[in-house]
Amino acid sequence: MFNFSSTKNLAIDLGNNNTLLSDQSAILLSQPSFMIVNELNNKVEAVGDKAYEMMEKTHSNLKPVKPLKGGVISDGESVKKMLKNLVNRVEKPSYFPSGYNYLLSGVPYDTTPVEKRALRDVLDQFSSKNTFLVHEPLAATLGLGLDIKEPEGKLVVDIGGGITEVVIISLSGIAAFQSIRVGGDTFDEEIQDYFRRVYNLSIGLKTAERIKKEIGCVYSPVSLETVFAQVKGKDLMEGIPTNRVIAQPELTQVLERPFKQIETCIQQSLEICPPGIVSRYLPFRNLCYRRQCTIKRYSRAPGKNISITGPH
């Protein structure tokens, strides 16, 4: 017997640097938000991991494309192609494609109506009966297993690739909010610029990201023993390949400036928060740093059951 009804659900976390696809039970796919386009015929040559491996190694005819910037869509047509490629990887072949019953996608809290419309245009290609946009800080809180219905303030610092959002959640709503265009990409650029200024060494953003993940930390080193990382790049004075070594305490100083900006953002959100929440309902156990700062990643856990009310 054939079942012609639409019973499939899909959740999409369209991130600045990484895209997650999941259903009710598990994460189906996690891929970098990158693609490679052949400029001669406008053909997509690679998407996801394969495209990320090709980054910084392409010739003039292959154009690397990163279609999201600052947490929002900067190239709508490229996002459509990239997301269609990724969704096709997790879809099961069927003679009777039925579309999706529910389609959920995360969106930054501070997104403008125009940016939301751009995201909806991308999602419209998937023939969903019901499409919802969920604010990413709320999704992150649910993914961490916190009860947002309680009358108890929960401070969530959502550090993404291009934007950091600070929200204080109480009674299923957002009591205070601040955001800043500083994130994982900012840390990578800071590391890249540091090596250029101090060591006259040119390194790629992928190398900077690797260093950040291997030994990146803020304030005091997380290990009692000094940790080092090997850095390969091009000497700007002699134009030849060379190696450098950087210690974790040195990298801590490099990352201090962008993280100070995030600290200021947190302080500003506390300043505008109702005093009853700040003084009484904001225990330290609910201070949640998510993603690339401590280089520990927490999924937004789209597999959790949630109830959505209000406008789509």
N, C-alpha and C positions, 0 to 999 in steps of 0.2 A: 504494500500500500504506500502511495506517495503522500507526503505531507507538504501541502502547498502553502501553509501558513508561515509567517515570518516569526521565528523564535530566536533569532540570533541577536546578541547584544555586543556592542564594542565600545571600549573606552580608549581614548587617545590622549596621551600626554605629549603635546607637540612642544618640545623644548628647544631652547636656543642652540644647544649642542647635541642633544640626544632626544630621540623619540621613542616612546613606549606605547605598545598596543596590548590590550588585555581584554579578557571577557570576565564573566562572573567568578571564575575559579582560579585563574592564574595569569601571569604575564606571558603573553604569546610571543612578543618580539621586542627587542631593545637594540636600536641601531643609531649610529651618529646621524645627525641632521645635516648631511652633506650630500652633494651630487656632483658629477662631472659631466659637462655638456660639450659635445663636439660642435664647434662654431661653424664648421664647413656645411653641415647638414642639419644642425640644431637637434641632433639625436642625443638622448641621455645614454651615456656610456657606462655609468656606475652610480649606485646609490648605497648609502649606509656604510658598512665596514669597508667594502671594496673602494668606495670613493674616498674615505678617510685615509686609507693606505696610499692612495694616489696623490693626496694633497701635498703640495710643495715639490712634486716630482713630475709635473706635467709639462708638455711642450706648448707652443704658442696656439695650436689648434684646439687644445683641450682646456676648457675654462672651468675652474673650480667654482662652485656656487654654494653659498651658505644662505638659504632663503629666509632665515629668521634673524632679526637683529633687535637687541634690547628687549627680548622676550615676546616680540610681536612679528607679524608677517611683513617682510620688506619686498618680497617678490612673489606675488600671488600665483602666477602661472607655474613657477618652479616648485612651489609648495604643493600644488595640485599634482604635478607629475611625481614628485618624491613620495607623497603620501599614498598615491594610487599604487606605486610600485611596492611599498611596504605592506599595504593592506592585502594586495594580491598574494603575498608570500604566506599569509596566515589563513586566507580563505580556502575552504575545502571546495574542490571542483564539484559542480552540480549542473545537471541538465535544466533545472528550473530555479535559476537564481531568484531569491526572494527578498533581497535587501536585509536591512536590520530593523529590529523592533525598536530598540533604544540605542542611540548613539550619543555618547558623552565625550566632551572635550574640555580640558582645563584651559583657563584663560586668566591672565593677571588681573588682580582686583582693580587696578587703575587703568584698565583698557578703555579707550574711547569708543563711542558708537561706530565710528568708521572702521576701527581695527576689529571690532566684533563682527561687523558686516563682512569684512574680508575673510575672516575665519569661517563664517557661515557659508560663504561662496565656495570655499574649499570643501566643506563637509557635504554640500548639496549633491556632490557627484556620487555619493554612496547610497542613495535611495533609502533613507531612513524614515520610518513612520513618525518617530519622536526624536528630536535633536535638542540636547540641552548643553549649555555652557556652564561649567562649574568653576567658581573662583578657586584658583590654585592654592592659596593659603588654607582655605577650608578643606580642600581635598587632601592637602598635606597633613592637616590635623587629624582627619579621619584615618588616614593611612598610618599614623603613629599610634592609633588606638585610643585617642583621647575622646572623652565624652564632651561634645560641644554644647549639649543641652544644659549642663550644670550651671548654676549661678556662681561660677568660679572662673576668674580670669585666667586665660591661657595665652602666653606670649609665644608666638611662632615667628621665627626668623627664616624666611624662605630665600636662600641664596641660590639663584639660578645662574645660568651662563651669562646673561646680559643684564639682569635686573635683580635687585634684592627687595623683597617686600616684608615689611614688619607689621603684623596684625596682632591685636589683642581681642580674643574671642570670648564672649560670655552669652549664655542663653541663646545659642544658635545664631548669634549675630556678631558683627564686627563692631566693637566699641571704640577702637582707635586704629588708625592706619597711617603708615608712611612708606614711601618707596624711594629708591635711588638707583640710578643707572650704573651700578657697580656690581660686578659679579665675577664668576669664574674667568671670563674672558679678560677682565681688568687685571686680575692677578697674573695671567699669562703675559699680557702686554707689559706689565710692570717688570717681570723677570726678564723679558726680552730686552727692554730698554736699559735695565741695570747692566747687563753683560755688554751692551754696546757702549755705554758711557764709561764703565769702570775698567773693563778688560779689552776694549776695542775688539769684541768678539760678536760676530753676527750669528744668531741662532734662530731657528724657525719656531713658530708658535707651538707646533707639536712637541718640540724638544722642551720648551718652556712648560707646557702642560705636564709632561712626564716628570720634570723636576718637582713641580708643585705637588703631584700625587705621591711621589716617592718620599720626599722629606719636608713637604710644606707644613708649616704650623705658624701660629701667631702667639705673641708674648713669649713664654718660656718654652724651650724644647720639650717635647713630650717624652723623650728618652733621656735617661741619666748619662748614657754614653753618647758622645758626639757622632752624628751620622753624616756621611758625605754622599755626594752624587757626582758622577762623571758627566761632564758636559762637552759635547763635540760641536764644533762650529767652524766658521771661517774667520781667520785673522784679517781685520780690516786694514791693517798697515801693510802686511806682506801678501795678502790675497791667497793664503794657503790654508789647508785644513789644520786644525790644532785642537788640543784637549785642555780643559780646565777642570778644577775640582772646587766644588762649593760645599761649605759646611752648613748644617741646619741652623745654627745661631745667626749666620750671615744672611741666610734666606729669610729668617724671621724678621730681620730689619727691613728687608726689601718689601715684604708684604704688610708691614705695619701701616703705611700710609693709606692704602685702600681699605684696610680693615678698620682704621680709625673713622673713615667715612661711614661705614656700616654701624659702628658704635654710636656715632652722632645721630644716625637715623633711628636707632633703637631708643636713644634718650628723648628724641623729639616725640616719638609715639607715646612714651610714658608721660610726657608733659601735657599732652592733650587728652589723656585717658581720664575717665571719671575717677576721682580720688578714692571712692569706695572700693573699686577694683584694684587699684594700685596698692593701697595700704592693707587690704584684707584678703583679697582673692587672687593674689598673684604669687603663689609659692614658687621657690626656685626649681622645684622638681618639674615644673611645666615650662621651663625655658628651653625651647627646642631649636637647635641649630641644624638646619637640614642642608645636605649636599656638600658643595665643593670646598667648604672652608676647612673643616677638620679632615676632609677627604674621606669621610664616612658617608655613605649614601643611604638614604631612607626612601623606599618606594612610597608613592602616594597610594599604593594598595588599591587599585581600581576594583579588585576582586571583592572588596567588602560591600555588603548590602547597605544601600543608603536610600533614603526617601527624599524625593524632590517635589517641592510644591512651588507654585507661583509661575510667572511667565517663563517660556522657553528661552 
